[in-house]
């Protein structure tokens, strides 16, 4: 599988700045970004340094890289919504059963009224993210998604095994600033944001919570696994109706985990995380 070059990474980061993926004012560690793009930290750091020179990002001490300004605005137009991205549309339509598992480039060009160059760029991104691969014959083949009950339950089983263990890891280091940011974000949702926030905004708040806690474990394999699950979950959550009452309960459970971590009780935090994930898994079962 080919890896993106430094230039390609810079362009992809630039495209995402100002979207829910990389909102203005958010902070991201090199480890989390490397896991998201499936690259090592060396080319990623070089790409970030390129963007720092143009004022798009800034290294902000222990908080990681701060997103400072929109990426594409003033260059190639405003930053695009991730849901308008061709690669995302392909995955969403596959998840919804609108695309077969195997399909040719010619069929995709006709269906999405796009150019071969744009399609190939989208497909390259999906290959990098582990969403699609070339078929043995002619065309492309989508890899398994969380598109049925069995796969979604299996995803929760993986997360139940990893996320509590990440909190209990010997290398776990609490970042109180990041915890404070998470608390504020959840408090804002509970104060009224849940009623009006879009599905993607709610998902990103949820995904960031889980990924940030795993990042604090310092275990890059845990981070890579949960980053991958977030990628798969994003397609599901953007394509289904939001249960806002469940999101409210989820926010409260997240805050209880933050309370335990701030009190220095990682055993209780890990127990709460396991209960939180098992409760969500139960909703999938008959």
FIMI-286620 format. One record per atom (N, C-alpha, C, O, CB): residue in one letter; x, y, z. Coordinates in steps of 0.05 Angstrom, whole numbers, plus 5000, padded with zeros to 4 digits. Glycine has a CB too. Example, Ala and Ser with C-alpha at 12.3 -4.5 7.8 and 13.67 -1.06 7.14 Angstrom:
A526448865156/A524649105156/A526449345156/A528549345169/A522649115181/S525749555142/S527349795143/S525850015157/S526850235161/S528249885114/
//
This chain:
X501749765000/X500050005000/X501850255000/X503550285017/X498150005025/X501350424981/X503050664979/X502250865001/X500050875010/X502650794952/X504251025010/X503851225031/X503951505018/X505351544999/X506051195053/X502451685029/X502351955018/X505052095022/X506452045042/X500152125030/X505852265003/X508252415006/X507852655024/X505552705032/X509252514978/X509952785031/X509753025049/X507953235036/X506253355049/X512553145054/X508253275010/X506553464995/X503653384996/X501953555001/X507453494966/X503053134992/X500353034993/X499053065021/X496753135024/X500152744984/X500753015041/X499853045068/X499153345074/X497053405086/X501952945088/X500853525065/X500353805069/X497753895056/X496154035068/X502653975058/X497253795032/X494853865017/X492353755031/X490353885032/X495053764988/X492553505041/X490253385054/X489653525080/X487353575087/X490753085059/X491753595096/X491353745121/X490054015115/X488254105128/X494053775136/X491154145094/X490154405087/X487154395079/X485654575086/X491754525064/X486454185065/X483654155056/X481754115080/X479454205079/X483453915037/X482753985101/X481053915124/X480854135144/X479054135161/X482053665136/X482654325143/X482654545163/X480054705161/X479254785139/X485054725160/X478754745183/X476254895183/X473754725180/X471554825182/X476255095161/X474154455176/X471954265175/X471654135202/X473454175219/X472354055152/X469553985207/X469353845233/X471653655239/X472153585262/X466753685234/X473153565218/X475453395222/X477653545237/X478853435255/X476553295195/X478153795229/X480253965241/X479154245246/X479854435232/X482853975223/X477354265265/X476054535270/X478054745279/X480054675293/X473854505290/X477554995272/X479255215281/X479255215312/X477155195325/X478155485270/X481655245323/X481955255352/X482454985365/X483054975389/X479655385364/X482154765350/X482554505362/X485554445363/X487154565350/X481054285345/X486154245380/X488954165384/X489153865378/X487453705384/X489954215413/X491353785365/X491753505357/X494653425361/X496453575354/X490953465327/X495053195371/X497753085375/X498752975348/X497152895331/X497952875397/X501352965345/X502552845321/X501752545320/X501252445298/X505552865320/X501552425343/X500852135343/X498052095332/X497651915316/X501152025372/X496152255341/X493452215331/X493152275302/X491752135287/X491452385347/X494552485292/X494352545264/X495752335247/X494852265225/X495652825259/X498052225257/X499352015242/X497651775240/X497551645219/X502051945256/X496151705261/X494351475261/X492051525241/X491251345227/X493251415289/X491051765241/X488751835224/X489551805194/X487951715178/X487852125229/X492051895187/X492851885159/X494451635152/X495151595129/X494452135152/X494951465171/X496451215166/X499251255158/X500251115140/X494951065145/X500651445170/X503451505163/X505151515189/X504051515211/X503651775148/X507751515185/X509551555208/X509651845215/X508652015200/X512351445201/X510751905239/X510652185248/X512652365234/X512352605234/X511152185278/X514752245221/X516752415208/X515652575185/X515952815184/X519052245199/X514352445164/X513252605142/X510952785152/X510452995141/X512252425120/X509452685172/X507252855182/X508353105195/X507253325190/X505552695203/X510453085210/X511653315223/X512553515202/X512253765206/X513953235242/X513753415181/X514753595160/X512353745147/X512553975140/X516253435138/X510153595142/X507753715130/X506653935149/X505854145140/X505653505124/X506553875175/X505554075194/X507354325195/X506354545198/X505353945222/X509954275193/X511854505193/X511454685169/X511654925170/X514754405195/X510754555146/X510054705122/X507654885127/X507655125119/X509554525098/X505654785140/X503254935145/X503655145167/X502355355168/X500954745153/X505555085185/X506155285206/X507355535193/X506955755203/X508055165227/X508855505172/X510155725159/X508155915146/X508656155142/X512155635137/X505755805139/X503655965126/X501556055146/X499556175139/X502355815104/X501955985172/X500156065193/X497655905196/X495755985210/X499356345188/X497555675183/X495155505185/X495055345211/X492855285221/X494955315161/X497455275221/X497555125246/X499755245263/X501455395253/X498054825241/X499755175289/X501855275307/X502455065328/X500554955339/X501055545320/X504955015334/X505654825355/X505154965382/X506355175387/X508654725352/X503454835398/X502554965423/X503354795447/X501654695462/X499555015423/X505954765451/X506954625475/X505854335477/X505654195457/X506354775500/X505054265501/X504153995507/X501453945494/X500653705492/X503953945536/X499954145486/X497354105475/X497454015446/X495453955434/X495754365477/X499854015434/X500153925407/X499854145386/X500554375392/X498053715401/X498954075363/X498654265341/X495954405342/X493854265341/X499154135314/X495954665343/X493454825343/X492754895315/X494454985299/X493755075361/X490154865308/X489054945282/X488455245283/X486755325298/X486554775274/X489755405266/X489655695269/X487855825248/X486456015255/X492355805266/X487855735223/X486255875202/X485355675181/X486555455178/X487956095189/X483355755166/X482255585146/X484255515125/X486055675118/X479855715133/X483955265114/X485955175095/X485655285067/X487455415057/X485854885094/X483355235055/X483055295027/X481955565021/X482055664998/X481255085014/X480855705041/X479655955036/X481656155026/X483856185037/X478356055062/X481056295005/X482856494994/X484856364975/X486456504963/X484356635016/X484756094972/X486555964953/X484855824932/X484855904908/X488355754968/X483455614940/X481755474921/X478855484930/X477355294924/X482655184919/X478055694943/X475255714953/X475055624981/X477055544993/X473355554935/X472655624993/X472355545021/X472855255026/X472655085008/X469555615030/X473655185051/X474054905058/X471554745053/X469354845059/X475054885087/X471854505043/X469554345036/X468454185060/X470054115078/X470154155014/X465854145060/X464653975080/X465553685074/X465553605051/X461453995079/X466353535095/X467253255090/X465153095076/X465752905061/X467953125116/X462553155081/X460452995069/X460253045039/X458952885024/X457753055082/X461453265029/X461453315001/X463853194987/X464053184963/X461453624996/X465753095003/X468152964992/X467452714977/X465852554987/X470152905015/X468552674953/X467852444936/X468452184950/X466851994949/X469352464910/X470752164964/X471451914977/X469451844999/X468651615002/X474251934990/X468552055014/X466552005034/X463951915022/X462651725032/X466152255052/X463152035000/X460651964987/X460651684977/X458651534979/X460052154963/X462951594967/X463251314958/X462751124981/X461250924979/X465951264945/X464051185004/X463751005027/X460951015038/X459850805045/X465751085049/X459751255040/X457051275050/X455151115032/X453350975043/X456251575052/X455351145006/X453551014988/X453950714989/X451950554986/X453951114959/X456350624993/X456850334996/X455550235022/X454250025022/X459950274997/X455850395044/X454550325069/X451550305067/X450250125079/X455350525091/X450350485051/X447450495048/X446450295028/X444050275023/X446650775040/X448250135016/X447449934997/X446950034969/X445849894952/X445049795007/X447850274964/X447450404937/X449650334918/X449350374894/X447250704940/X451850214928/X454050124910/X454649834916/X454449754940/X456550304915/X455349674896/X456149404901/X458949384913/X460349594914/X456049234875/X459649154923/X462349134935/X464549174915/X466649294921/X462648864949/X464149084890/X466149114869/X464949294847/X462649254839/X467048844858/X466449484837/X465449664816/X467849774800/X470049784810/X463849894829/X467349854775/X469449954758/X469650254759/X467750394768/X468949864729/X471950364751/X472350654751/X470350784731/X469350994736/X475250714743/X469850644708/X468050754688/X465250794700/X463950994695/X467950574663/X464350594715/X461650614728/X461650844748/X459650984750/X460950354741/X463750874763/X463851084784/X463951364771/X462651544781/X466251044802/X465451394750/X465651654736/X462851734726/X462051964728/X467651644713/X461451544714/X458751604704/X456751664726/X455151844724/X457751364687/X456951504747/X454951534769/X455351794784/X453351924791/X455251304789/X457851884788/X458352124804/X459052374787/X459752584798/X460652074824/X458852334761/X459252564742/X461852704749/X461852954754/X456852764744/X464052554750/X466652664758/X468652604737/X468152464718/X467452554785/X471052704740/X473252644722/X474852404732/X474752334756/X475152894719/X476352284714/X477952054722/X480052144742/X480751994761/X479251924698/X481252384738/X483252474757/X482252514785/X483452434804/X484452734747/X479852644787/X478652684814/X477952424827/X478352384851/X476152864812/X476852234811/X476151974822/X478651824832/X478551704853/X474651804801/X480751834816/X483151694824/X484451814850/X485551664866/X485251694802/X484152074853/X485152194878/X483452104902/X484552044923/X485052504876/X480852084898/X479051994919/X479651694926/X479751624949/X476152024911/X480051534905/X480651254909/X483351214924/X483651044941/X480651104883/X485251384917/X487951364930/X487651424960/X488851284976/X489951564917/X485951614967/X485451674995/X484151445009/X484751385032/X483851924998/X482251314996/X480851085008/X482650845011/X482350695030/X478351014991/X484550814992/X486450594995/X488250655019/X488750465035/X488250574969/X489050895022/X490750975045/X489250935072/X490550855092/X491551275043/X486650975072/X485050945096/X484150655100/X482750595120/X482651125095/X484850475082/X484050195085/X481150145080/X479949965092/X484750105112/X479850305062/X477050275057/X476450125031/X474250025027/X475750545056/X478450115013/X478050004987/X480649894976/X482749974985/X476850214967/X480549704957/X482949594945/X482249514916/X479949484909/X483949344961/X484449494900/X484049404873/X483049114873/X484148944888/X486649434856/X481149054856/X480148784854/X482048624836/X483748744822/X477248774842/X481848364838/X483748194822/X483248234792/X485148214776/X483347904830/X480848284785/X480248334757/X480448624751/X482448754757/X477448224750/X478348734740/X478249014732/X476549174752/X474249104756/X477249054703/X477649384763/X476049544780/X476949544809/X479349494815/X473249464779/X475049604827/X475749644855/X473749484873/X471549424864/X475649944863/X474749424897/X473149264916/X473149404943/X475349454954/X474148974917/X470849464954/X470649574980/X471349365001/X470449134999/X467749684986/X472849445022/X473449265044/X471149275064/X469449455063/X476149355057/X471049085082/X468849065101/X468449325117/X470449455126/X469248835121/X465949405121/X465249635137/X463549555160/X462849315163/X463749845119/X462749745177/X460949685199/X458049705189/X456449875198/X461449875223/X457449535169/X454849565156/X452849355163/X450749325150/X455249555126/X453349205185/X451349015195/X451748985225/X453749075236/X451648735181/X449848855238/X449848835267/X452348685276/X453548765296/X447348695277/X453048465263/X455348305271/X457948465272/X459448455292/X455648065253/X458448625251/X460948775250/X460949005270/X463049065282/X461348895222/X458649125276/X458549345296/X458949235324/X460349355340/X455849485294/X457849005329/X458248875356/X461248795359/X462348835380/X456548625359/X462448695337/X465248625338/X467048875343/X469048855357/X466048485312/X466149095331/X467649345336/X467549425365/X469549505376/X466449575318/X465149405377/X464949465406/X466649275423/X467849355443/X462049465415/X466649015415/X468348825430/X471248905430/X472648885450/X467948545418/X472149005407/X474949095405/X475449335423/X477449345437/X475649165376/X473649525422/X473949765438/X473749705468/X475149835484/X471749975430/X472049515476/X471749445504/X474349315514/X475149345537/X469449245508/X475749175496/X478349055503/X480549265506/X482349245523/X479148845483/X480449475489/X482649665487/X482349905505/X484249975520/X482949755459/X480050035505/X479850305517/X480150295548/X481550465559/X477150425511/X478850105562/X479450095591/X482450025597/X483650135615/X477649885605/X483549845580/X486349775584/X488150015579/X490250035592/X487149545565/X487450185560/X489050425555/X489150605580/X491250715586/X487950585531/X486850635593/X486750805617/X488450685640/X489650835656/X483850835627/X488650415641/X490250285662/X493150245654/X494650145671/X488950025669/X493950315630/X496650265621/X498750405639/X498250625648/X497050355592/X500950275643/X503050395660/X504050655648/X505050835662/X505450205663/X503850685622/X504850925608/X502751145606/X503251355595/X505750855580/X500351095618/X498251295617/X499151555632/X500051535654/X495651185629/X498751775619/X499452035631/X497152225627/X496452295604/X502152145619/X495952315649/X493652495647/X494552775638/X496352895649/X492252525675/X493252875617/X493653145607/X491253315617/X489153305605/X493953155576/X491653455638/X489353595651/X488253825633/X485853885634/X490253715677/X489953945617/X488954145598/X487054025578/X484954145572/X491254285584/X487753795567/X486053665548/X483453565560/X481353575548/X487553435534/X483653475585/X481253385599/X479453625604/X476953605601/X482053265626/X480553855610/X478954095614/X477554175588/X475254265589/X480754325625/X479054155566/X477754215540/X475454025534/X473354105524/X479954195517/X475853765540/X473753565536/X471353635553/X469053615544/X474753285542/X471853705578/X469653775596/X468054005586/X465554005585/X470753835625/X469454215577/X468054455567/X466354385542/X464154485539/X470154675560/X467454225525/X466054145500/X463453995507/X461354045495/X467853975482/X463653815527/X461253665535/X459253835550/X456853815546/X462053425552/X460254015567/X458454195581/X456954375561/X454554425565/X460154375600/X458254465540/X456854625520/X454654475506/X452554585500/X458954725500/X455154215500/X453154055487/X450754015506/X448454045497/X454253775480/X451253965531/X449053915550/X447554175556/X445254165563/X450153805576/X448954405552/X447654665558/X445754755535/X444554965537/X449754875562/X445654595514/X443854675492/X444754595464/X443254595445/X443454965492/X447354525462/X448454455436/X447354195424/X447254165400/X451354435438/X446454015441/X445453755431/X442953795414/X442553635395/X444753575455/X441353995419/X438854025405/X439254105376/X437654035359/X437154235419/X441454255371/X441754365344/X444154255329/X444354295304/X441954665345/X446054125343/X448454025330/X447853815309/X446053655312/X450453915351/X449353825287/X449053625266/X450153355274/X451553335294/X450453715240/X449453145259/X450452875265/X453452865266/X454652735283/X449352675245/X454752995247/X457652985246/X458953135269/X461053035279/X458653105220/X457853355278/X458953505301/X458753335326/X460653315342/X457553775305/X456453205330/X456153025353/X458052785352/X459152705372/X453252935355/X458352675328/X460152445325/X462952525332/X464452385346/X459952335297/X463852755321/X466652835324/X467252895354/X469452825363/X467253085308/X465253005369/X465653045397/X466052785411/X467752755429/X463353205409/X464452585404/X464652315416/X467252185409/X468652075426/X462252145407/X467952185383/X470352055374/X472852185386/X474752035393/X470552065343/X472952445388/X475252585399/X475552505429/X477852465438/X474852885397/X473352475443/X473552395471/X475052125474/X476952095489/X470752375484/X474051925459/X475251665461/X478151655451/X479851525463/X473551465445/X478651785429/X481351785418/X483351925437/X485551835441/X481451905390/X482552155448/X484352305465/X485052145490/X487452155499/X483052565474/X483152005502/X483851845526/X485751625519/X487551565534/X481251735538/X485351495496/X487151285487/X489951405481/X491951275487/X486051135462/X490051645470/X492651775465/X494251815491/X496651795491/X492252035451/X492751865513/X494151905538/X495551655548/X497251665566/X492152005559/X494851425537/X496151175544/X499051165535/X500651015546/X494550935533/X499651325514/X502351315502/X502851065486/X505151015478/X504351335524/X500850905481/X501150655466/X500250695437/X497850725432/X499550415479/X502150715419/X501450775391/X499750565378/X498250625359/X503950815375/X499850315387/X498250105375/X495250135384/X493450095368/X499249825383/X494850215409/X492150275418/X491050505401/X488750505392/X492150345448/X492650715398/X491750955384/X491050885355/X489050975344/X493951175384/X492750725342/X492150655314/X489550495312/X488050545293/X494550485303/X489050315331/X486650145330/X484150315333/X482250275319/X486749925351/X484150495353/X481750655358/X481450865336/X479150935329/X481950795385/X483650975325/X483451155302/X482051025279/X480451145265/X486151255294/X482750765274/X481550615252/X478550565258/X476950595239/X482950345249/X477850505282/X475050465289/X473450725285/X471150715275/X474750365318/X474650955292/X473351205288/X472751255258/X470651365251/X474951435299/X474751185242/X474451215213/X471951055203/X470351145187/X476951125198/X471750805212/X469550635204/X466850735216/X464850725202/X470050345213/X466950825241/X464550915254/X463451175241/X461051215240/X465050965284/X465251335231/X464451595219/X462551545196/X460551695194/X466951745209/X463051355179/X461251295157/X458451215168/X456451305157/X462351065139/X458351055189/X455850975200/X454351205212/X451951255206/X456250755222/X455651365229/X454351575244/X453451805226/X451351925231/X456251685265/X454951865205/X454152075186/X451651995170/X450352155158/X456452155168/X451151735169/X449151625150/X446551535165/X444751425152/X450251405134/X446451565191/X444151465206/X443051695223/X444351895228/X444951225224/X440551655232/X439251865248/X440451875276/X441051675287/X436251805249/X440652115286/X441852155312/X439752105334/X437552205333/X442952445315/X440551945354/X438951905378/X439952115399/X441952055413/X439151605389/X438752345400/X439752555417/X439552505447/X441152595463/X438252815411/X437552345454/X437352275483/X439652085490/X440752115512/X434652135489/X440351905472/X442651735478/X445251895478/X447051845494/X442951515456/X445452095461/X447852275461/X447952425488/X450152465498/X447652465437/X445752515498/X445752645524/X446752465546/X448452545562/X442852745531/X445852215546/X446752025566/X449751965562/X451251935582/X445151765564/X450551955537/X453451905531/X455152125542/X457252075553/X453851875501/X454252375538/X455752605549/X456052585579/X458252635590/X454352865541/X453952515593/X454052485622/X455952265630/X457452295650/X451152425633/X455952045616/X457851835622/X460751915617/X462551845632/X457151575605/X461152065595/X463852165590/X464752345612/X467052325621/X463852325563/X463052525622/X463752705643/X464452555669/X466252635684/X461552905649/X463052335675/X463652175698/X466452045696/X467852025716/X461551945702/X467251975672/X469951865667/X472052075672/X474052025684/X470151745639/X471452315661/X473252545665/X473552605695/X475752655705/X472252795650/X471352605710/X471352645739/X473252455753/X474952525769/X468552625751/X473052195745/X474751995758/X477652035751/X479351995769/X473851715749/X478252105727/X481052155719/X482152395734/X484452385743/X481252185689/X480652605735/X481652845749/X482052795779/X483652925792/X479653075745/X480452605790/X480852535818/X483052335822/X483752265845/X478252415829/X484352245800/X486552065802/X485751775806/X487451605813/X488352135825/X483251705801/X482351435804/X482051295777/X479851285766/X479651425820/X484151195767/X484151075740/X482650815740/X481450745719/X486951035730/X482650665762/X481150415763/X478250465759/X476850315744/X481750275789/X477150665772/X474350735770/X473750835742/X471650775730/X473550935791/X475551005731/X475251105704/X475050875684/X473450885666/X477551305696/X476850675687/X476850455668/X474250295671/X473150195651/X479250265674/X473250255696/X470750115700/X468450265687/X466750145674/X470250085730/X468350525690/X466250695678/X466450675647/X464350665634/X466450985687/X468850675636/X469150655607/X468050385597/X466750375577/X472150685599/X468750175612/X467749905604/X464649905604/X463449795586/X468849685622/X463450015625/X460550025628/X459350185605/X457350115593/X459750135655/X460650415599/X459650595578/X459650455551/X457650465537/X461550845577/X461750315544/X461850175518/X459949935518/X458749885497/X464750075513/X459649795540/X457849565540/X454949655538/X453349515526/X458249405566/X454349885550/X451649985548/X450950055519/X448749995509/X451250235566/X452950185505/X452450245477/X452249995460/X450549985441/X454850425466/X453849795466/X453749545451/X450949405455/X449849295436/X455949355460/X449849425479/X447349295485/X445049405467/X443249265460/X446549335514/X445249655460/X443249785443/X443149655415/X441149675401/X443750085440/X445349525407/X445449395381/X444249115381/X443649015359/X448249385371/X444049005404/X443148725406/X440148695406/X438748875417/X444348585431/X439048485395/X436148445395/X435048435423/X432548405426/X435448175380/
//
